[in-house]
Amino acid sequence: MIILLLLVRIVVFALGVYLVFRACLSALRTFVLPRSAPDRFNRTTFIVMRQLFELRSKRQQTYLERDKVMELYAPVALIALLVVWLFSINLGYIAMDWAIDAQSWYVAFKISGSSLLTLGFALVDNFPTAVLAFSEATIGLILIALLIAYLPTIYAAFSRREAAVTMLEVRAGSPPSAVEMIKRYSRLKRLEQLGELWTAWEAWFVDLEESHTSLAALSFFRSPQPHRSWVIAAGAVLDGAALVRSVVDIPADSQADLCIRAGYLALRYIAAFFRISYNPNPSPNDPISVSRAEFEAALDEMAAAGVPLKADREQAWRDFVGWRVNYDTVLLALAELMIAPPARWSSDRRLANAPATILRWRKGHKLIETHEWIPPSNT
C-alpha cells in the first residue's frame, strides 16, 4: 500500500507540473511570443465564450441588437482567459502540494490559493512546500503584470486600425463602398491621386497582419461605431483597387496591385490563424460571390456619376474576377466570423461552400440585410 500510495503521489505531482507548464506556455504564447502560435487554452476559452454570447445573439432581430450583445465578447473572453490560466495553475499546484506533503486536498487547496493570490494566510513548514508556494506566487504576479502590460499594446494596435477605418468613411461612405469611393474621387477630380490611398492602405494591411495574428483577440474588438468594421473596410479598399485596375479608364498604377496583394495576404494569414480554409492558388476563372449583374450595375452607377470607364466591359469583368478571386473567400468568411455590419459585396452575402469554422457559427443565424441604422452615404 505504501508503494502504491507513493506511485499515486508521483503521478499526481507529474500531472500538476504538466498543467502548470501548459498554462504558463499558453500565457507565454499569448503575451510574449511575437508571432501567431495556435494554443489550446486560448482557442477553447474563446470558443466557449463565443458560444455563450451566441446564445443571446441568435435571438436578436437587427444588427444593432447583435452588435450590442457582441461588443463585450472580446474583453470578457480575454479576462476569462486569465481566469482559466489562474485556475489551471491553482489546480496544478494543489496536486503538487498534496503529492509532496499535504494531509488532505483541502489543506493543499488553502496552501495553493494563498500562494497564488499572495494572501499569505496558509503557513508552510517544510522546504519543498515552501519552494512550491514561492514559485506559485511568482507565476501569479507575472501573469497579472503581463496582462497589465498587454492591454496597452492591444489598444495601441486597435487605435491604429480604427484611425484608418474612420478616415475611410470620409472617402467611401458609411458603410464603406468601393463604388462610392471611386465616385467621390471622380467628383473631386482626384482619380489620378488614388496612389496615395493605395500606399497608405498597403502599410495598414501589413500592420493588420502582424497585429491580428500575434494579438489574435484584437480581431474581435469591435469598432467604436456599430456601422464600422475593419473587415468591411478592408473589403471596400480591395474592391476599390480591383475596380480601378479593371474598370476605370485612368493610367495604370502598380501601387494598386501592391495594395491588393498586401490586402489578400493579410486576410489569408488571419483566416489561416482561425483555421478558415481557402484556395491559396485560385484560377482567374474561378467563381466569385459578386455576380455579373451586380458588376454591371456598379459600372452603370459609376458611369452615371461621370467616372471614366473602359469600353470593353467583358475584359473588365474578367480582370475584376481575376483580382477578386484572391480574397473573395477569406473576406466573406472573416466578415461572417466577426459579425460585421452589412456592407456591399462583403458582409451582405454568404459563402455557398463555407469552411467548417464558419459553419460552426452559422447555425441559427439569419442574414441581416437591412441598413436602417446606417447614415446616408450620399453626402
C-alpha positions as CSV (number, residue, x, y, z in Angstrom):
1,M,0.0,0.0,0.0
2,I,2.9,2.4,0.8
3,I,4.4,1.7,-2.7
4,L,1.0,2.2,-4.4
5,L,0.4,5.5,-2.5
6,L,3.9,6.7,-3.5
7,L,3.2,5.9,-7.1
8,V,-0.1,7.7,-7.0
9,R,1.5,10.8,-5.5
10,I,4.2,10.7,-8.2
11,V,1.6,10.6,-10.9
12,V,-0.5,13.3,-9.4
13,F,2.6,15.5,-9.0
14,A,3.6,15.0,-12.6
15,L,0.0,15.9,-13.8
16,G,0.2,19.0,-11.7
17,V,3.5,20.0,-13.2
18,Y,2.1,19.4,-16.7
19,L,-1.0,21.5,-16.1
20,V,1.1,24.4,-14.7
21,F,3.5,24.1,-17.7
22,R,0.7,24.2,-20.2
23,A,-0.9,27.2,-18.6
24,C,2.4,29.1,-18.5
25,L,3.2,28.1,-22.1
26,S,-0.2,29.5,-23.2
27,A,0.4,32.8,-21.4
28,L,3.9,32.9,-23.0
29,R,2.4,32.4,-26.5
30,T,-0.3,35.0,-25.9
31,F,1.6,37.7,-24.2
32,V,5.3,37.4,-25.2
33,L,5.7,35.4,-28.4
34,P,5.8,38.0,-31.3
35,R,4.2,35.6,-33.8
36,S,1.0,33.7,-34.4
37,A,1.0,30.4,-32.4
38,P,-2.2,28.4,-32.0
39,D,-2.9,27.5,-28.4
40,R,-5.5,25.1,-26.9
41,F,-6.2,27.2,-23.8
42,N,-6.7,30.3,-25.9
43,R,-8.8,28.7,-28.5
44,T,-11.0,26.7,-26.2
45,T,-11.7,29.7,-23.9
46,F,-12.7,32.0,-26.8
47,I,-14.9,29.3,-28.4
48,V,-16.7,28.6,-25.1
49,M,-17.2,32.3,-24.5
50,R,-18.4,32.8,-28.1
51,Q,-21.0,30.0,-27.7
52,L,-22.3,31.7,-24.6
53,F,-22.6,35.1,-26.3
54,E,-24.2,33.4,-29.4
55,L,-27.0,32.0,-27.2
56,R,-28.2,35.6,-26.8
57,S,-27.0,37.0,-30.1
58,K,-29.1,34.5,-32.1
59,R,-32.3,35.8,-30.6
60,Q,-31.7,39.3,-31.8
61,Q,-33.6,40.6,-34.8
62,T,-31.5,43.5,-36.0
63,Y,-27.8,44.1,-36.5
64,L,-27.7,46.9,-33.8
65,E,-29.0,44.4,-31.2
66,R,-26.4,41.8,-32.3
67,D,-23.7,44.4,-32.1
68,K,-24.8,45.5,-28.6
69,V,-24.5,41.9,-27.5
70,M,-21.2,41.1,-29.1
71,E,-19.4,44.3,-28.0
72,L,-18.3,42.7,-24.8
73,Y,-17.3,39.4,-26.3
74,A,-13.6,40.1,-26.8
75,P,-12.9,41.9,-23.5
76,V,-14.8,39.3,-21.5
77,A,-13.1,36.4,-23.3
78,L,-9.7,38.0,-22.6
79,I,-10.4,38.3,-18.9
80,A,-11.9,34.7,-18.9
81,L,-8.6,33.5,-20.4
82,L,-6.7,35.0,-17.4
83,V,-9.1,33.2,-15.0
84,V,-8.6,29.9,-16.9
85,W,-4.8,30.3,-16.5
86,L,-5.0,31.1,-12.8
87,F,-7.4,28.3,-12.2
88,S,-5.2,25.8,-14.1
89,I,-2.1,26.9,-12.2
90,N,-4.1,26.7,-8.9
91,L,-5.3,23.2,-9.7
92,G,-1.8,22.1,-10.7
93,Y,-0.2,23.4,-7.5
94,I,-3.0,21.7,-5.5
95,A,-1.9,18.5,-7.0
96,M,1.8,19.1,-6.3
97,D,1.2,20.3,-2.7
98,W,-0.9,17.2,-2.0
99,A,1.6,14.9,-3.6
100,I,4.5,16.3,-1.5
101,D,3.2,16.8,2.0
102,A,-0.4,17.9,2.4
103,Q,-2.6,15.7,4.6
104,S,-5.8,16.5,2.7
105,W,-6.9,18.1,-0.5
106,Y,-8.5,20.9,1.5
107,V,-5.1,21.8,3.1
108,A,-3.5,21.6,-0.4
109,F,-6.2,24.0,-1.7
110,K,-5.6,26.5,1.1
111,I,-1.8,26.5,0.5
112,S,-2.2,26.8,-3.3
113,G,-4.8,29.6,-3.2
114,S,-2.9,31.5,-0.5
115,S,0.3,31.3,-2.6
116,L,-1.2,32.1,-5.9
117,L,-3.1,35.2,-4.7
118,T,-0.2,36.2,-2.4
119,L,-2.5,36.3,0.6
120,G,-0.1,34.5,3.0
121,F,-2.7,33.1,5.4
122,A,-1.7,29.5,4.9
123,L,1.7,28.8,6.5
124,V,4.0,26.0,5.4
125,D,6.8,24.5,7.5
126,N,8.9,22.4,5.1
127,F,11.3,23.3,2.4
128,P,9.6,21.5,-0.7
129,T,6.2,23.1,0.0
130,A,7.8,26.5,0.6
131,V,9.5,26.3,-2.8
132,L,6.2,25.5,-4.4
133,A,4.5,28.3,-2.6
134,F,7.1,30.9,-3.7
135,S,7.1,29.7,-7.3
136,E,3.3,29.8,-7.5
137,A,3.2,33.3,-6.1
138,T,5.9,34.4,-8.6
139,I,3.9,32.9,-11.5
140,G,0.7,34.6,-10.3
141,L,2.4,38.0,-10.1
142,I,4.0,37.6,-13.5
143,L,0.7,36.7,-15.2
144,I,-1.0,39.8,-13.7
145,A,1.9,42.0,-14.7
146,L,1.9,40.6,-18.3
147,L,-1.9,41.3,-18.6
148,I,-1.4,44.9,-17.4
149,A,1.4,45.4,-20.0
150,Y,-0.6,43.5,-22.7
151,L,-3.7,45.7,-22.6
152,P,-1.9,49.0,-23.7
153,T,-0.4,47.0,-26.6
154,I,-3.8,45.8,-27.7
155,Y,-5.4,49.3,-27.5
156,A,-2.4,50.9,-29.4
157,A,-2.9,48.5,-32.3
158,F,-6.7,49.0,-32.1
159,S,-6.3,52.7,-32.3
160,R,-4.0,52.5,-35.4
161,R,-6.5,50.2,-37.0
162,E,-9.6,52.3,-36.3
163,A,-8.0,55.6,-37.3
164,A,-7.7,54.3,-40.9
165,V,-11.2,52.7,-40.8
166,T,-12.7,56.0,-39.6
167,M,-10.9,58.0,-42.2
168,L,-12.2,55.7,-44.9
169,E,-15.8,56.8,-44.0
170,V,-14.9,60.2,-45.4
171,R,-13.8,58.7,-48.7
172,A,-16.1,55.7,-49.2
173,G,-19.3,56.4,-47.3
174,S,-20.9,54.5,-44.4
175,P,-20.7,51.6,-44.7
176,P,-17.7,51.9,-47.0
177,S,-18.3,51.0,-50.6
178,A,-15.7,50.7,-53.4
179,V,-18.1,52.2,-55.9
180,E,-18.9,55.2,-53.6
181,M,-15.2,55.8,-53.1
182,I,-14.5,55.9,-56.8
183,K,-17.4,58.2,-57.4
184,R,-16.3,60.6,-54.7
185,Y,-12.7,60.7,-56.0
186,S,-14.1,61.3,-59.5
187,R,-16.3,64.3,-58.3
188,L,-13.2,65.8,-56.6
189,K,-11.1,65.3,-59.8
190,R,-8.6,63.2,-57.8
191,L,-8.7,59.8,-59.5
192,E,-5.1,60.2,-60.5
193,Q,-4.2,60.7,-56.8
194,L,-5.6,57.3,-55.7
195,G,-2.0,56.1,-55.4
196,E,-1.7,57.9,-52.1
197,L,-4.6,55.9,-50.8
198,W,-3.2,52.6,-52.0
199,T,0.2,53.3,-50.4
200,A,-1.4,54.1,-47.0
201,W,-3.6,51.0,-47.1
202,E,-0.7,48.8,-48.1
203,A,1.0,49.8,-44.9
204,W,-2.3,49.3,-43.0
205,F,-2.6,45.8,-44.3
206,V,0.9,45.0,-43.3
207,D,0.3,46.2,-39.8
208,L,-3.1,44.4,-39.7
209,E,-1.5,41.1,-40.5
210,E,1.2,41.5,-37.8
211,S,-1.1,42.7,-35.1
212,H,-4.1,40.4,-35.7
213,T,-2.1,37.2,-35.8
214,S,0.2,37.9,-32.9
215,L,-2.6,39.6,-30.9
216,A,-5.5,37.3,-32.0
217,A,-8.1,38.7,-29.6
218,L,-7.8,42.1,-31.4
219,S,-9.7,40.7,-34.3
220,F,-12.8,40.5,-32.2
221,F,-12.6,44.0,-30.7
222,R,-15.4,45.9,-32.4
223,S,-15.2,49.4,-33.8
224,P,-16.4,52.4,-31.7
225,Q,-19.3,52.9,-34.1
226,P,-21.6,49.9,-35.0
227,H,-21.5,50.7,-38.7
228,R,-17.7,50.4,-38.9
229,S,-15.6,47.3,-39.1
230,W,-12.1,46.5,-40.1
231,V,-13.3,43.7,-42.3
232,I,-15.6,45.6,-44.5
233,A,-13.1,48.5,-44.6
234,A,-10.5,46.0,-46.0
235,G,-13.1,44.7,-48.5
236,A,-14.0,48.2,-49.7
237,V,-10.4,49.1,-50.3
238,L,-9.6,45.9,-52.1
239,D,-12.7,46.1,-54.3
240,G,-11.8,49.8,-55.0
241,A,-8.3,48.9,-56.1
242,A,-9.6,46.0,-58.2
243,L,-12.3,48.2,-59.9
244,V,-9.8,50.9,-60.6
245,R,-7.3,48.4,-62.2
246,S,-10.0,46.7,-64.2
247,V,-12.7,49.2,-65.0
248,V,-11.6,52.9,-64.5
249,D,-10.0,54.4,-67.6
250,I,-7.0,56.1,-66.0
251,P,-3.3,55.4,-66.3
252,A,-2.3,52.1,-64.7
253,D,-0.8,52.5,-61.2
254,S,1.2,49.5,-59.9
255,Q,0.7,50.7,-56.4
256,A,-2.9,49.4,-56.6
257,D,-1.5,46.0,-57.4
258,L,0.7,46.1,-54.4
259,C,-2.2,47.2,-52.2
260,I,-4.3,44.3,-53.4
261,R,-1.5,41.8,-52.8
262,A,-0.8,43.1,-49.3
263,G,-4.5,43.0,-48.6
264,Y,-5.3,39.5,-49.6
265,L,-2.1,38.1,-48.0
266,A,-3.1,39.8,-44.7
267,L,-6.6,38.4,-44.8
268,R,-5.3,35.0,-45.7
269,Y,-2.9,34.9,-42.8
270,I,-5.6,36.0,-40.4
271,A,-8.0,33.4,-41.8
272,A,-5.4,30.7,-41.5
273,F,-4.9,31.5,-37.9
274,F,-8.6,31.0,-37.3
275,R,-8.5,27.7,-39.3
276,I,-10.5,29.1,-42.2
277,S,-9.7,27.1,-45.3
278,Y,-9.2,28.7,-48.7
279,N,-7.6,28.0,-52.1
280,P,-4.1,29.5,-52.0
281,N,-3.8,29.3,-55.8
282,P,-7.1,30.2,-57.3
283,S,-7.7,30.3,-61.0
284,P,-8.7,33.7,-62.6
285,N,-11.8,31.8,-63.9
286,D,-13.0,30.6,-60.5
287,P,-16.4,31.8,-59.5
288,I,-16.7,34.7,-57.1
289,S,-19.6,35.9,-54.8
290,V,-20.2,39.1,-56.8
291,S,-22.5,38.4,-59.8
292,R,-22.1,39.8,-63.3
293,A,-25.3,41.7,-62.9
294,E,-24.0,43.4,-59.7
295,F,-20.8,44.2,-61.5
296,E,-22.8,45.8,-64.5
297,A,-25.0,47.7,-62.1
298,A,-21.9,49.1,-60.4
299,L,-20.5,50.2,-63.8
300,D,-23.7,51.9,-64.7
301,E,-23.7,53.7,-61.4
302,M,-20.2,54.9,-61.9
303,A,-20.9,55.9,-65.5
304,A,-23.9,58.0,-64.4
305,A,-21.6,59.8,-61.9
306,G,-19.2,60.7,-64.7
307,V,-16.4,58.2,-63.9
308,P,-14.4,57.5,-67.0
309,L,-14.7,53.8,-67.7
310,K,-13.0,51.4,-70.1
311,A,-15.1,50.5,-73.2
312,D,-14.6,46.7,-73.1
313,R,-16.8,45.5,-70.3
314,E,-16.2,41.9,-71.0
315,Q,-12.5,42.3,-70.4
316,A,-13.1,44.5,-67.4
317,W,-15.2,41.7,-65.9
318,R,-12.5,39.1,-66.4
319,D,-9.9,41.4,-64.9
320,F,-12.1,42.2,-61.9
321,V,-12.7,38.5,-61.3
322,G,-9.0,37.8,-61.6
323,W,-8.3,40.2,-58.7
324,R,-11.4,39.4,-56.5
325,V,-10.8,35.7,-56.6
326,N,-7.7,36.1,-54.5
327,Y,-9.6,37.4,-51.5
328,D,-13.3,36.6,-52.1
329,T,-13.5,33.6,-49.8
330,V,-11.4,34.9,-46.8
331,L,-13.2,38.3,-47.0
332,L,-16.7,36.8,-46.7
333,A,-15.6,34.2,-44.1
334,L,-14.0,36.8,-41.8
335,A,-16.9,39.2,-42.2
336,E,-19.2,36.4,-41.0
337,L,-16.9,35.3,-38.2
338,M,-16.6,38.8,-36.9
339,I,-20.3,39.6,-37.4
340,A,-19.5,42.6,-39.5
341,P,-22.2,45.2,-40.3
342,P,-24.0,44.7,-43.7
343,A,-21.9,46.2,-46.4
344,R,-21.8,46.0,-50.2
345,W,-20.1,43.0,-51.7
346,S,-18.8,41.7,-48.3
347,S,-21.0,41.1,-45.3
348,D,-24.3,41.3,-47.3
349,R,-23.8,37.8,-48.6
350,R,-22.6,34.3,-47.5
351,L,-20.3,31.7,-49.0
352,A,-22.1,28.9,-50.7
353,N,-19.4,26.4,-49.6
354,A,-18.4,27.9,-46.3
355,P,-15.4,26.5,-44.4
356,A,-16.1,24.3,-41.3
357,T,-15.1,27.2,-39.0
358,I,-17.8,29.4,-40.4
359,L,-20.4,26.6,-40.4
360,R,-19.9,26.2,-36.7
361,W,-21.3,29.7,-36.0
362,R,-23.8,29.9,-38.9
363,K,-26.5,27.6,-37.5
364,G,-29.5,29.5,-36.3
365,H,-28.3,32.9,-37.7
366,K,-30.3,34.9,-40.1
367,L,-28.6,37.1,-42.7
368,I,-29.5,40.7,-41.9
369,E,-29.5,42.8,-45.0
370,T,-31.3,45.9,-43.6
371,H,-29.5,49.2,-43.4
372,E,-31.9,51.1,-41.3
373,W,-29.2,52.2,-38.8
374,I,-26.7,53.4,-41.4
375,P,-26.3,57.1,-42.0
376,P,-26.9,58.2,-45.6
377,S,-23.7,57.9,-47.7
378,N,-24.6,60.4,-50.5
379,T,-23.5,63.5,-48.7
